[in-house]
Amino acid sequence: MPKRDMQIFPVSEKNSLRHWTKIINPLRVVFNFILIQITRYSPSLELKCILYRILGMKVGKNVSPGLMCMVDIFFPQYISIGENTILGYNSTILCHEFLIDEYRLGRVVIGSRVMIGANATILPGVTIGDGAVIGAGSLVDKDVEPYTFVAGVPIKKIKDLQVSSLEQAEENDDKDD
């Protein structure tokens, strides 16, 4: 399996989760928690995207986060989401992992026109290419190539997807600019 793009920080005593207050300011975590809880329950897609941007996330135009979508509470600023992407109901995007002897941090980059199914979990250090589809309930533990359908725990490639005529037209418009 390809390695995820993460920074690894060893800890020498106890377990790494016991060190979280040394890693990030607890007041910042409280602020993040409040905004994330509002986004989880809000029916307004525009409000969710505005609050995500306040958290430091890079969010493209027309992103649609589903109800109960959960983003990383410690490092939401490590998340980037491209235009016209849908995040399914109760999907989770993580940028940190606390293990016994170490903690890990990694950016999550989600391309444009990506569909993430309900209850999918995206692990830190993962890049999901443009036009990819993530099946419901999947665990994304490695990069996903553009225009690929993946599913499962952990994910496996199901099939390649074709670029739609709308996406081809958008790509041609970008080249003209």
N, C-alpha and C positions, 0 to 999 in steps of 0.2 A: 504494500500500500504506500502511495506517495506520502511523504511527510507533510504535515500541515505547517504553514508559515507562522511560527509562534516563538516568543521569547520565553525562556525557562529560567525561573528564579528558585534556587534551592533554599530550604530553610533547615536550621540545625536542631531546633527543639520543638516539641509538641507537634501539632500538625499545621499545615499552611493556613487553614481557615482562621486559626487563632491569631494570625498576623494581619488580618484584613484592615484593621484600623491604622496600621503603619503604612499600608499601601495606598489608601485613599482616605480623604477626610470624611469622617462620619456625617458631617452636616451636608456634604455634597451628596452622599448616598441617600439621606433623607429627602433632599430636594428632588433627586432623580426618582425616588420611590413615589413621591406624590404625583409628579408629572406622568410617570408611566402608568400609575393606577388610573388617572384621568383618561389617558389614551386607551387603556384596555376596555373601559366601559362606554366611552363616547361613541355615539353613532355617526358623528361628523368626521368624514375622512380628511377634510381640510384642517380641522382643529388638530387631529392626530398628527398630521404632517408638520404643522406649525410647532407643536410641542416637541416633536422629534428633533426639529432643527434647533430649538432652544436647548435641548439636551446635548447638542453638538453633532448630531448625526447629519450626514450628507444624504439628502432625500430629493430625488428627481421629481419632475412634474408628473402629476396624475398617479402617484403611488397610492395604492388602496390597501391599508392594513385592516385585516378582518377583526371582528370582535374578539377580545381577550388575547390578542397578539402580545407576546411578552418579549421585550428587548432587554439586553444586559443592563442590570441595575448599577453595576460598578463602573463600566466603561462604555456607555452608549456612543460616545464620540468615536469609537473604533468601527462603527457600522456605516457602510455606504450602500445606498439602494438606488438603482437606475430608474429611468422613466418608465411609466406604464406597467409597473410591477405590482402583483397582487400577493399579499401575505395572508395565507389562509387562517381560518378560525383557530385560535389557541396555538398558533405556531410560536416557536421560541428561537431567539437568536442570542447566542452566548459569545462573549469575547474573553472570558476567563474560565479557568479550571483550577480548583483548589484540590490538591492531592495531599497525601500524607507528608511526603518529604520535599515537595516543591509546589509552586503555583505557576501557571502558564497564562500568558496574554497573547492574543492574536486578533488581527483585524478581520472583519467579515466584509467581503465585497460581493454585492449582489447586482448583477447586470440589469439591463433594460429588458422589458417585456418578459420577465420571469414570472412563473406561476409556482408558488409554494403552497402545497396542499395543507389541509387542516391537520393540526397536531404534529406537524413536522418539527424537528429540532435541528438547528444549524449550529455546529460546534465552532470554536474559535479557530482562526487561521485559514478559513475556507473561502475560496472564490467560486462564485456561481456565474457561469457565462451567460451572455445575452440569449434570450429566447429559450432558456432551459425550463423544464417542468420537473418539479419535485413532487412525488406521489404523497398522498396523505399518510400520516403516521411514520414517515421516513426519518432516519437518522443520518444527516449529512456529515460524514466524518472525513471527507476528502473533497478536492476540487471537482467541479462539474463542468464539463466542456460545454461550449455554446451549442444551442439547438439539440439538446440531448434530454431524453426522458429517463429519469432515474427514480428508483423506489426501493423500499425495504429497510431492514435494520441489520447491519449497516446498508447503505445504498449500493445498488448494483445497476448498471446500465441496462435499460429495457430496450430502447431503440433510439436511433437518430431521428431528429425531426427536420422537416423541411422549412426553409425560410419562407414566410408568407409573402404574398405580393405586396402587402402593406409595408412590411419591414424592408423589402427591396426598394420600394419607392422612398422610404425614409432615408435609407442609406445613400441613394442617389441624390436626394436633396442635400444631405450633409456634404457630399463630395462637391456639389455646385457652390457651396458657401465658401 
